[in-house]
């Protein structure tokens, strides 16, 4: 069985199957904010979706981080390091990528155990 969270016509915000939750890419709410603010907003969205799925950030298996400008790597890491659970940091990749909206500086995708 597959459970979908916030399913829309194009995508679901999350899908759960076999005890694993797969989140869609989460993006910031505040256009044009600095990288730390945008990263914190994305991480808050991830927290909320994981809670809906019956999971939390300590159960993240993998994170994929997309930065519009790799020069924002240090600022994103400051927000990430303050958020991630000590001793439970997931496998992670960070790349520079053109995001769907030029106002976004970061998009994060996570996969977690339920």
C-alpha positions as CSV (number, residue, x, y, z in Angstrom):
1,X,0.0,0.0,0.0
2,X,1.2,3.5,-0.8
3,X,0.0,6.5,1.3
4,X,0.2,10.0,-0.2
5,X,0.3,13.2,1.8
6,X,-1.0,16.5,0.3
7,X,-1.6,14.8,-3.1
8,X,-2.3,17.1,-6.0
9,X,-2.8,16.7,-9.7
10,X,0.9,17.0,-10.4
11,X,2.7,15.7,-7.3
12,X,2.4,14.7,-3.7
13,X,4.3,16.4,-0.9
14,X,5.2,13.0,0.4
15,X,4.7,9.3,-0.3
16,X,5.0,6.5,2.2
17,X,5.7,2.9,1.3
18,X,7.2,0.0,3.2
19,X,8.1,2.1,6.2
20,X,9.9,4.8,4.2
21,X,8.7,8.3,3.6
22,X,9.8,10.1,0.4
23,X,9.4,13.9,0.5
24,X,9.1,16.1,-2.6
25,X,11.6,18.9,-2.9
26,X,10.8,21.5,-0.2
27,X,11.3,25.2,-1.1
28,X,11.3,28.4,1.0
29,X,8.3,30.6,1.7
30,X,10.1,33.9,1.6
31,X,11.3,35.0,-1.8
32,X,14.6,36.8,-1.8
33,X,15.4,36.1,1.9
34,X,19.0,35.2,2.8
35,X,20.2,31.6,2.5
36,X,20.0,30.9,6.2
37,X,16.4,32.1,6.5
38,X,15.4,30.2,3.4
39,X,17.1,27.1,4.6
40,X,15.4,27.3,8.0
41,X,12.0,27.7,6.3
42,X,12.7,24.6,4.2
43,X,13.8,22.6,7.2
44,X,10.6,23.7,9.1
45,X,8.5,22.4,6.1
46,X,10.4,19.1,6.3
47,X,9.8,18.8,10.0
48,X,6.0,19.3,9.4
49,X,5.8,16.7,6.6
50,X,7.8,14.2,8.5
51,X,5.5,14.7,11.5
52,X,2.5,14.1,9.3
53,X,4.1,10.9,8.1
54,X,4.8,9.7,11.6
55,X,8.6,10.3,11.4
56,X,11.0,13.0,12.4
57,X,14.4,14.5,11.4
58,X,16.3,11.9,13.5
59,X,15.1,9.2,11.1
60,X,16.2,10.9,7.9
61,X,18.2,8.4,5.8
62,X,19.3,10.7,3.0
63,X,19.1,14.4,2.0
64,X,19.7,16.0,-1.3
65,X,20.3,19.7,-1.2
66,X,20.1,21.9,-4.3
67,X,21.6,25.4,-4.1
68,X,21.1,28.1,-6.7
69,X,24.6,29.4,-5.9
70,X,27.2,27.1,-4.4
71,X,28.7,30.2,-2.8
72,X,25.7,29.9,-0.3
73,X,27.1,26.5,0.9
74,X,28.5,27.9,4.2
75,X,25.3,29.8,5.1
76,X,23.1,26.8,4.3
77,X,25.4,24.6,6.5
78,X,25.0,27.0,9.4
79,X,21.2,26.5,9.3
80,X,21.5,22.8,8.6
81,X,24.0,22.2,11.5
82,X,21.7,24.0,14.0
83,X,18.8,21.8,12.9
84,X,20.3,18.3,12.3
85,X,20.2,15.9,15.3
86,X,23.7,15.3,16.7
87,X,24.7,11.7,16.0
88,X,21.9,11.3,13.5
89,X,23.2,13.2,10.5
90,X,21.9,11.5,7.3
91,X,23.8,10.7,4.2
92,X,23.8,13.9,2.1
93,X,24.7,15.4,-1.2
94,X,24.8,19.1,-2.0
95,X,24.9,20.4,-5.6
96,X,24.5,23.7,-7.4
97,X,21.4,23.7,-9.7
98,X,19.1,26.1,-11.4
99,X,15.9,26.1,-9.3
100,X,12.4,26.5,-10.6
101,X,12.1,30.1,-9.4
102,X,15.0,32.5,-9.4
103,X,13.9,33.8,-5.9
104,X,14.7,30.5,-4.4
105,X,18.2,29.9,-3.1
106,X,17.7,26.3,-1.8
107,X,15.6,23.2,-2.3
108,X,15.9,20.1,-0.1
109,X,14.6,16.5,-0.7
110,X,14.7,13.9,2.1
111,X,14.0,10.3,2.5
112,X,13.3,9.0,6.0
113,X,12.3,5.9,7.9
114,X,8.8,6.0,9.4
